[in-house]
Amino acid sequence: MIYYGRQTVDAADIAAVTEVLESDFLTQGPAIERFEKAMADYVGAKYAVAVTNATSALHIACLAVGLGEGDSLWTSPITFTASANCGRYCGADVEFVDIDDRTYNMSVTVLEEKLKAAKSAGKLPKMVVPVHLAGQSCDMKRIQELSKEYGFTVLEDASHATGADYLDGKVGSCQFSDMTVFSFHPVKIITTGEGGMVLTNNKDLYEKLCLYRSHGITRDPKLMTHESDGPWYYQQVDLGFNYRMTDMQAALGYSQLQKLDKFVARRRELVARYDEFLKDLPLRTPFVMEGANPSWHLYVVRIDFSKVKKCKKQFFAEMKEKGITLNLHYIPVHTQPYYEQLGHKPEECPVSLDYYKEAMTLPLYYSLTNEQQDEVVKALKEVLA
């Protein structure tokens, strides 16, 4: 069976984790800081905070800017639910900005129109979370311009985009945002098993992120209410969480990071092959925006099922019979029962609904061989015939 995604873990990764297991620190040790610094250096950001997963990264990023009741967070409906849920964790309202029909990322045209209407109504968002679907950056330069005009915080959900390029820099540099979040789930481009990270160039945000990651507890004298009682002393100065990454995870992440460029290069090779082999089939291959160079966590195609005379469920089943397990990224979040109960309607984001009817995710991962990819293409041609 060829699956849509999988991790690549080699002997060097295993040795890195073993080294930690044989060391004095399994958590809150030196491997964390080493991984954080390496990632910050790689993308060109000043600060990095490693956490348990990208969901907790999104959560503490919202907390760091004081998102709360009476505020609103705007994000894309074509994402994993965590991009929206992080706002709800803080008690904020969540609104959805429909996608661009070519990139499947947040439409800057729709965003601008929605901001104009929100300003007139006195209901501007406190935070906007653009999602870099499949590893392709959103139009971050324009989003940053709008953030300055309308006064909102920009949090990039780059869970798919580790290793991606945008304009003259790396996604994660925070050149056009306040913070960026990465995911290190096993099917992502590099993995820590489970894990995530927040990057920022803002020292105040960095200090808050560190607090919220670890119970709101500090040993930093300048953050305490009075002089320390001694070397053992700490204070809880805010309400935080236990979102700490372990040294074992960080060691795996650091080892994987050394291979990131190789992983991304291979994914780009596979995407180029798909683009070539699928161009005559009744489907739409991914579009790349000018200025973006995706890292390709996913390869999403659009199929007009009315033309191929079969439904999506039948197509999925027939591909599985041929040994190919596909996936779908994503069901529009605003159509989920939880968000419908909050008053959201499917028709809020019509482009996202059309996307959901047609989108399918094909297998794409570093260890996918040319021969396996050829099998996927052969199966597609047979099933879509």
C-alpha positions in Angstrom: 0.0 0.0 0.0 1.3 3.5 -0.9 0.0 6.0 1.6 -0.4 9.8 1.1 2.4 10.6 3.6 5.0 9.1 5.9 8.1 10.0 8.0 11.7 9.2 7.1 13.8 8.3 10.1 17.3 7.0 9.6 20.2 5.7 11.7 21.5 9.2 12.5 18.1 10.2 13.9 18.0 7.0 16.1 21.5 7.7 17.3 20.6 11.3 18.2 17.6 10.1 20.3 19.7 7.3 21.9 22.4 9.9 22.9 19.8 11.8 24.8 18.4 8.6 26.5 21.9 7.9 27.7 22.4 11.5 28.9 21.4 13.3 32.2 18.5 15.2 30.6 15.4 13.7 29.1 13.5 17.0 29.2 14.2 20.7 29.8 17.8 20.0 28.9 20.3 21.4 26.3 18.8 19.6 23.3 15.8 22.0 23.4 17.9 25.1 23.1 20.1 23.6 20.4 17.1 22.7 18.3 15.5 26.1 18.8 18.6 28.0 17.9 19.2 25.8 14.8 15.7 26.4 13.5 15.8 30.1 14.2 19.1 30.4 12.4 17.8 28.3 9.4 14.8 30.6 8.8 16.4 33.9 9.9 14.3 34.6 13.0 15.6 35.9 16.3 13.7 33.6 18.7 12.2 30.1 18.7 10.1 28.3 21.3 9.7 24.5 20.9 6.5 23.0 22.2 4.5 19.7 22.3 2.7 20.2 18.9 1.6 22.9 16.5 -1.8 23.2 18.3 -0.1 24.3 21.5 2.1 26.6 19.5 -0.9 28.3 18.0 -2.5 28.5 21.5 0.4 30.2 23.3 0.9 32.5 20.3 -2.7 33.7 20.8 -2.2 34.1 24.5 1.0 36.0 24.0 -0.9 38.8 22.2 -3.7 38.8 24.8 -6.4 37.3 22.6 -9.5 36.8 24.7 -13.2 37.3 25.1 -14.6 40.1 23.0 -11.8 39.7 20.4 -11.9 37.9 17.1 -9.5 35.7 15.2 -9.8 35.3 11.4 -8.4 32.3 9.5 -8.9 30.2 6.4 -11.6 27.5 6.3 -9.3 25.2 4.4 -7.0 24.1 7.2 -6.9 21.7 10.1 -9.3 22.7 12.9 -6.5 23.8 15.2 -6.0 27.0 13.2 -9.4 28.2 14.3 -9.6 26.3 17.7 -6.7 28.3 19.1 -8.9 31.4 19.1 -11.7 29.5 20.8 -9.3 28.3 23.5 -8.8 31.9 24.4 -12.5 32.7 24.4 -12.4 34.7 21.2 -14.8 34.6 18.3 -13.6 33.0 15.1 -14.4 34.2 11.5 -13.4 32.6 8.3 -11.9 34.3 5.2 -12.6 32.4 2.0 -9.7 31.0 -0.1 -8.2 32.0 -3.5 -9.4 29.6 -6.2 -5.8 29.0 -7.5 -3.6 28.8 -4.4 -6.2 27.5 -2.0 -4.7 29.9 0.6 -6.5 32.8 2.2 -7.7 35.2 -0.5 -6.2 38.7 0.1 -9.1 40.2 -2.0 -11.7 38.6 0.3 -9.7 39.6 3.4 -9.5 43.2 2.3 -13.3 43.3 1.6 -14.1 41.7 4.9 -11.8 44.1 6.7 -13.5 47.2 5.2 -16.9 45.9 6.3 -15.6 45.0 9.7 -14.1 48.5 10.2 -17.5 50.1 9.3 -19.1 47.8 11.9 -16.5 48.3 14.5 -15.6 44.6 14.6 -12.0 44.4 13.3 -10.0 41.2 14.2 -7.3 41.2 16.8 -5.5 38.4 15.0 -5.4 37.0 11.5 -4.0 33.5 10.9 -3.0 32.9 7.3 -2.4 29.2 6.6 0.3 28.1 4.1 -1.6 25.2 2.7 0.4 22.3 1.3 3.7 24.2 2.0 3.0 27.3 -0.2 3.2 30.7 1.4 0.2 33.0 1.4 0.6 36.5 0.0 2.2 37.6 3.2 3.5 41.0 1.9 0.0 42.1 1.2 -1.4 40.7 4.4 1.3 42.6 6.3 0.3 45.8 4.5 -3.3 45.2 5.6 -2.3 44.5 9.1 -0.6 47.9 9.4 -3.7 49.6 7.9 -6.3 47.8 10.1 -4.2 47.0 13.2 -4.3 43.3 13.6 -1.6 40.8 14.7 -0.4 38.3 12.0 0.3 34.7 13.0 1.5 32.5 10.2 0.3 28.9 10.4 3.2 27.4 8.5 2.6 23.9 9.8 2.9 22.6 6.2 5.7 25.0 5.1 8.9 24.1 6.9 11.7 24.7 4.4 9.6 26.8 2.1 10.8 30.0 0.5 8.9 33.3 0.0 10.3 36.3 -1.9 13.8 36.7 -0.7 13.7 34.7 2.5 12.5 31.6 4.3 9.0 31.0 5.6 9.4 31.4 9.4 11.6 34.5 9.3 8.6 36.6 10.4 9.6 39.3 8.0 5.9 39.8 7.2 4.3 38.6 10.5 4.5 38.8 14.3 4.9 35.1 14.7 5.1 31.8 12.7 4.2 28.3 13.8 5.7 25.1 12.5 4.5 21.5 12.9 6.7 18.4 13.3 4.0 15.7 13.1 5.3 12.5 11.5 3.7 13.2 8.1 5.2 16.7 8.0 8.4 17.6 6.2 10.6 17.0 9.3 9.4 15.3 12.5 9.9 15.2 16.2 7.3 12.5 16.6 4.9 15.1 17.8 6.0 18.7 18.2 5.7 22.3 17.2 7.5 25.6 17.4 6.7 29.3 17.5 9.2 31.8 15.9 9.2 35.5 16.4 11.5 38.6 16.2 9.7 40.3 19.1 11.5 39.8 22.5 8.4 40.6 24.5 6.4 38.0 22.7 9.2 35.5 23.1 9.3 35.9 26.8 5.5 35.5 27.0 5.7 32.4 24.8 8.3 30.9 27.2 6.1 31.6 30.2 2.9 30.1 28.7 4.8 27.0 27.5 5.8 26.1 31.1 3.0 26.8 33.6 3.5 30.6 33.7 6.5 29.9 35.9 9.8 31.8 35.8 13.2 31.9 37.4 14.1 35.2 35.8 14.6 37.8 38.5 13.4 40.6 36.3 10.0 39.0 35.9 9.5 38.3 39.7 7.5 40.4 42.1 10.3 40.5 44.6 13.9 39.4 45.2 14.5 35.6 44.9 14.6 33.6 48.2 17.5 31.5 46.9 18.7 29.2 44.0 15.7 27.0 44.4 13.2 29.8 44.0 10.7 30.3 41.2 7.4 32.2 40.8 4.3 31.6 38.8 3.5 35.0 37.4 0.8 33.9 34.9 -1.5 31.0 34.1 0.4 28.8 31.7 0.4 25.2 30.5 2.7 22.2 30.3 3.5 22.5 26.6 7.2 21.6 26.9 8.9 19.5 24.2 11.2 16.7 25.5 14.9 16.5 24.8 14.3 13.3 22.9 12.0 15.0 20.5 14.3 18.0 20.2 17.3 15.7 19.4 15.2 14.0 16.7 14.2 17.4 15.3 17.7 18.7 15.2 18.9 15.6 13.4 16.0 15.9 10.9 16.7 19.6 10.4 20.1 18.7 9.0 18.3 16.9 6.2 15.6 19.5 5.6 17.0 20.9 2.3 17.4 17.3 1.0 13.9 16.4 2.0 12.4 19.5 0.3 14.5 19.1 -2.9 13.2 15.5 -3.3 9.6 16.7 -2.8 10.1 19.3 -5.4 11.4 16.7 -7.8 8.3 14.5 -7.2 6.0 17.5 -7.7 7.7 18.3 -11.0 7.1 14.7 -12.1 3.4 14.8 -11.1 2.9 18.0 -12.9 4.3 16.5 -16.1 2.6 13.1 -15.9 -0.8 14.4 -14.9 -1.2 17.3 -17.3 -3.4 15.4 -19.8 -5.7 14.0 -17.1 -9.1 15.5 -16.2 -7.8 17.2 -13.1 -6.2 20.5 -12.0 -2.6 20.3 -10.7 -1.4 22.8 -8.0 -0.7 26.5 -8.9 2.3 28.3 -7.5 2.0 32.0 -6.8 4.8 34.3 -8.0 7.3 34.8 -5.3 6.6 31.5 -3.6 8.7 28.3 -3.7 6.7 25.7 -1.7 8.2 22.9 0.4 5.3 20.7 -0.7 4.0 19.0 2.4 1.0 18.0 0.2 0.2 17.6 -3.4 -3.5 18.4 -3.9 -5.3 18.0 -7.2 -8.8 19.1 -8.2 -11.0 16.6 -10.0 -14.3 17.5 -11.7 -16.1 14.4 -10.7 -19.1 15.2 -12.9 -16.9 14.9 -15.9 -15.4 11.5 -14.9 -18.8 10.1 -14.1 -18.1 9.0 -10.6 -18.3 10.4 -7.1 -15.4 11.2 -4.8 -16.1 8.3 -2.5 -16.1 5.8 -5.4 -12.8 7.4 -6.8 -11.2 7.1 -3.3 -12.3 3.4 -3.0 -11.1 2.4 -6.5 -7.7 4.0 -5.8 -7.4 2.1 -2.6 -8.3 -1.2 -4.4 -5.2 -0.5 -6.5 -3.0 0.0 -3.5 -3.1 3.8 -3.3 -4.4 5.4 -0.1 -5.3 9.1 -0.7 -6.5 11.7 1.7 -8.4 15.0 1.7 -7.0 18.3 3.1 -9.4 19.7 4.3 -13.0 19.6 5.1 -13.9 23.3 5.4 -13.7 24.1 9.1 -16.7 26.4 9.1 -18.9 23.4 8.1 -17.9 21.4 11.2 -20.8 20.9 13.7 -19.0 22.8 16.4 -18.7 25.9 14.3 -22.2 25.5 12.8 -23.5 25.6 16.4 -21.7 28.9 16.8 -23.7 30.3 13.9 -21.5 29.7 10.9 -23.1 28.8 7.6 -21.6 26.8 4.7 -22.4 29.6 2.2 -20.1 31.9 4.1 -17.1 30.6 2.0 -18.4 29.3 -1.4 -14.9 28.9 -2.9 -14.0 26.6 -0.1 -17.1 24.5 -0.7 -16.2 24.1 -4.3 -12.7 23.1 -3.4 -13.9 20.5 -1.0 -16.1 18.9 -3.7 -13.1 18.4 -6.0 -9.9 18.2 -3.9 -7.8 15.0 -3.3 -4.4 14.6 -1.8 -2.0 12.3 -3.7 1.0 10.5 -2.1 4.0 12.7 -1.5 6.9 12.0 0.8 10.7 11.9 0.7 11.1 8.2 0.4 8.4 7.8 -2.3 10.3 6.2 -5.2 9.9 7.1 -8.9 8.5 3.6 -9.4 5.9 4.0 -6.7 4.9 7.4 -8.1 4.6 5.8 -11.5 2.2 3.3 -9.9 0.1 6.2 -8.5 -0.1 7.9 -11.9 -1.0 4.6 -13.6 -3.8 4.0 -11.1 -5.1 7.6 -11.7 -5.2 7.1 -15.4 -7.1 3.8 -15.0 -9.6 5.1 -12.5 -10.2 8.4 -14.3 -10.5 6.8 -17.7 
